[in-house]
């Protein structure tokens, strides 16, 4: 059975969708069957991986509301081993529609259980809020990655998010772990970026990933071409960063192999 990881932070602009797409693509390139679940009504993960949300007729919304089997909705991407369970704008109404339903917090878990055995990893891109759909994502997940940008007010709202995770652990999903806090948008030219890293590591210590995602022009360009960074420019800093993150997660979960390490070194050497 695959591992489900939610990527969440109610603070916008922290690299949440970027991380969802590029971590998933990196795991796929390393030959781990991976599914991206777009659980954000903005559908940025859907468009960022090459699909126009306006052309999506069935999505995670129908899986949650109408109990449609995700296997009938999942799309194959240009990247081998990488699939997408897309979103569209109707998802914004899902929170209202499920509010009075029994087991409303477990609708996404029920849907994903139908396909979980088909994947090594399921990566859920959450919306920048702590609403019912995000709670559903947390209830459906084995662990959480929290992206934190290396900028002013980096820790703003983290306390509220961690409290929400504790509530979900206590009431809905006692097995939910924090996979790690991921520092993003690091700029080595700025003292502020270095100060944020020091502050976050002081507060959260072993919870912080060793991998840091650098601010990178190519990483910002890739979504406009409907592509992950590994497919857009495999030699870029962003590609190497996310391959390193994938490898770190594999090592943490005792899933890494010699071949995985070799592939990472090959890409890093190209840069």
C-alpha positions as a printed Julia matrix, in Angstrom:
271×3 Matrix{Float64}:
   0.0    0.0     0.0
   1.36   3.41   -0.99
   2.2    6.3     1.29
  -0.06   9.36    1.13
   1.55  12.74    1.84
  -0.38  16.02    2.11
   1.45  19.22    1.14
  -0.17  21.98    3.15
   0.21  25.48    4.54
  -2.7   27.9     4.83
  -0.28  30.72    4.05
  -0.19  31.32    0.29
   2.89  31.75   -1.86
   5.11  29.3     0.01
   5.74  26.87   -2.86
   3.04  24.38   -1.93
   1.86  23.49   -5.44
   5.4   23.75   -6.8
   6.45  21.19   -4.2
   3.48  18.92   -4.89
   4.18  18.78   -8.63
   7.95  18.53   -8.47
   8.25  16.12   -5.56
   5.74  13.84   -7.29
   7.56  14.1   -10.62
  10.91  13.41   -8.97
   9.56  10.28   -7.26
   8.12   9.19  -10.62
  11.44   9.72  -12.42
  13.06   7.59   -9.72
  10.61   4.85  -10.78
   8.1    5.11   -7.93
   4.51   5.01   -9.16
   3.07   8.34   -8.0
  -0.32  10.07   -8.03
  -0.86  13.81   -7.6
  -4.23  14.65   -6.06
  -5.25  18.25   -6.76
  -7.35  19.2    -3.74
  -7.31  22.94   -4.41
 -10.26  24.6    -6.23
  -7.75  26.87   -7.99
  -6.56  23.7    -9.8
  -2.99  24.98  -10.09
  -1.52  21.49   -9.84
  -3.81  20.39  -12.67
  -2.71  23.21  -14.98
   0.89  23.08  -13.76
   1.24  19.47  -14.89
  -0.22  20.13  -18.33
  -4.04  19.96  -18.2
  -6.51  22.8   -18.72
  -8.96  22.77  -15.76
 -11.65  24.19  -18.07
 -11.55  20.92  -20.01
 -11.84  18.72  -16.91
 -15.31  17.17  -16.73
 -14.79  14.8   -13.79
 -12.43  15.44  -10.91
 -11.72  14.84   -7.24
 -14.98  16.7    -6.64
 -17.08  13.91   -8.18
 -15.06  11.31   -6.28
 -15.91  13.02   -2.98
 -19.51  14.07   -3.66
 -20.78  11.33   -6.0
 -18.54   8.43   -4.92
 -17.13   8.05   -8.44
 -14.17   5.67   -8.49
 -10.95   7.72   -8.86
  -9.65   5.05  -11.25
 -12.17   6.37  -13.78
 -11.03   9.97  -13.32
  -7.24   9.7   -13.08
  -5.22  11.14  -15.99
  -1.79  10.01  -17.2
   0.83  12.76  -17.48
   3.79  13.13  -19.85
   6.04  11.76  -17.09
   6.22   7.96  -16.85
   4.91   6.67  -13.49
   3.1    9.96  -12.77
  -0.69  10.27  -12.74
  -3.06  13.08  -11.77
  -6.42  13.14  -10.02
  -7.45  16.6   -11.24
  -9.49  19.44   -9.77
 -11.84  22.0   -11.23
 -13.67  25.04   -9.87
 -16.65  22.99   -8.62
 -14.45  21.83   -5.76
 -15.01  25.22   -4.11
 -18.6   24.16   -3.4
 -17.71  20.75   -2.03
 -17.2   22.03    1.52
 -20.77  23.31    1.63
 -22.19  20.17    0.01
 -20.57  17.71    2.42
 -21.01  19.73    5.6
 -24.15  17.83    6.64
 -23.06  14.4     5.41
 -22.04  11.6     7.8
 -18.28  11.05    8.08
 -17.79  14.28    6.15
 -14.11  14.53    7.14
 -13.34  11.09    5.69
 -14.81  11.43    2.19
 -11.41  11.85    0.54
  -9.91   8.96    2.48
 -12.74   6.7     1.3
 -12.15   7.77   -2.3
  -8.37   7.35   -2.26
  -8.51   3.95   -0.57
  -9.89   2.63   -3.87
  -6.62   3.38   -5.69
  -4.02   3.51   -2.91
  -2.68   0.04   -3.68
  -1.88   1.14   -7.24
   0.76   3.66   -6.15
   3.96   3.91   -4.14
   3.16   7.53   -3.27
   0.08   9.74   -3.35
   0.86  13.46   -3.06
  -2.08  15.72   -2.15
  -1.83  19.4    -3.07
  -4.01  21.14   -0.46
  -5.72  24.51   -0.77
  -4.24  27.49    1.12
  -6.87  27.24    3.85
  -7.76  25.05    6.8
 -11.27  24.27    5.58
 -13.11  20.98    5.34
 -11.38  19.83    2.13
  -7.95  20.33    3.73
  -9.14  18.46    6.83
 -10.26  15.68    4.46
  -6.77  15.62    2.95
  -5.15  15.39    6.38
  -7.54  12.62    7.4
  -6.61  10.72    4.22
  -2.84  11.1     4.64
  -0.08   9.2     6.36
   2.04  12.32    6.77
   2.3   16.05    6.07
   4.95  18.21    4.43
   4.79  21.89    5.4
   6.55  24.26    2.95
   7.9   27.43    4.59
   9.37  30.21    2.47
  12.67  31.78    3.5
  11.13  35.23    3.81
   9.78  37.64    6.4
   6.81  36.3     8.41
   7.86  32.75    7.48
   6.46  31.29   10.7
   3.2   33.23   10.49
   0.24  30.87   10.84
   2.35  27.79   11.49
   1.05  27.49   15.04
  -2.55  27.35   13.81
  -1.66  24.72   11.2
   0.16  22.55   13.73
  -2.83  22.84   16.05
  -5.14  21.69   13.23
  -2.84  18.72   12.62
  -3.04  17.85   16.33
  -6.84  17.99   16.21
  -6.88  15.7    13.16
  -4.49  13.32   14.92
  -6.7   13.27   18.0
 -10.09  12.93   16.33
  -9.7   11.54   12.82
  -6.27  10.14   12.0
  -4.06   9.14   14.95
  -1.4    7.76   12.57
  -0.81  11.15   10.89
   2.84  12.21   11.12
   4.7   15.33   10.13
   6.99  14.18    7.32
   8.92  17.41    7.59
   9.08  21.17    7.26
  10.5   22.18    3.87
  12.35  25.48    3.47
  11.61  27.02    0.06
  12.57  30.09   -1.99
  16.03  30.3    -0.41
  18.22  33.08   -1.79
  21.85  32.73   -0.67
  22.46  36.43   -1.43
  20.06  37.53    1.3
  20.91  37.54    4.98
  17.18  37.3     5.69
  16.99  33.88    4.01
  19.83  32.62    6.19
  18.2   34.07    9.31
  14.9   32.34    8.51
  16.66  28.99    8.11
  18.33  29.46   11.49
  15.04  30.48   13.13
  13.04  27.59   11.68
  15.71  25.04   12.6
  15.91  26.47   16.12
  12.14  26.15   16.55
  11.6   22.79   14.84
  15.0   21.08   14.85
  14.73  17.5    13.5
  11.38  18.24   11.85
  13.16  20.33    9.17
  14.31  18.62    5.97
  18.02  18.82    5.18
  17.05  19.64    1.59
  16.41  23.33    0.92
  14.64  24.55   -2.23
  16.51  27.45   -3.81
  14.82  30.33   -5.57
  15.23  29.39   -9.23
  14.02  31.07  -12.42
  13.55  27.81  -14.3
  11.44  26.44  -11.45
   9.12  29.42  -11.81
   8.89  29.04  -15.59
   7.99  25.35  -15.7
   4.28  25.58  -14.71
   3.54  28.04  -17.52
   4.61  25.26  -19.9
   2.47  22.69  -18.07
   5.54  20.81  -16.96
   7.43  19.74  -13.87
  10.95  21.11  -13.48
  12.48  17.67  -14.04
  10.83  17.49  -17.48
  11.37  21.18  -18.28
  15.04  21.43  -17.32
  16.54  18.38  -15.61
  19.9   20.11  -15.07
  18.47  23.15  -13.26
  18.98  23.88   -9.57
  15.27  23.37   -8.97
  15.34  19.88  -10.5
  18.33  18.86   -8.39
  16.7   20.3    -5.24
  13.5   18.31   -5.7
  15.36  15.13   -6.61
  17.29  15.59   -3.37
  14.02  16.01   -1.48
  12.63  12.84   -3.06
  15.76  10.94   -2.12
  15.62  12.27    1.45
  12.01  11.11    1.81
  12.87   7.7     0.37
  15.74   7.34    2.83
  13.56   8.44    5.73
  11.0    5.79    4.8
  13.64   3.1     4.19
  12.68   2.9     0.52
  15.88   4.1    -1.14
  17.96   1.87   -3.4
  21.41   1.99   -4.99
  19.78   2.77   -8.34
  17.89   5.69   -6.82
  21.11   7.19   -5.47
  22.89   6.69   -8.81
  20.14   8.46  -10.74
  20.27  11.42   -8.4
  24.05  11.75   -8.72
  23.79  11.58  -12.55
  21.36  14.53  -12.66
  23.32  16.53  -10.09
  26.56  15.98  -12.02
  24.94  17.28  -15.2
  24.36  20.62  -13.53
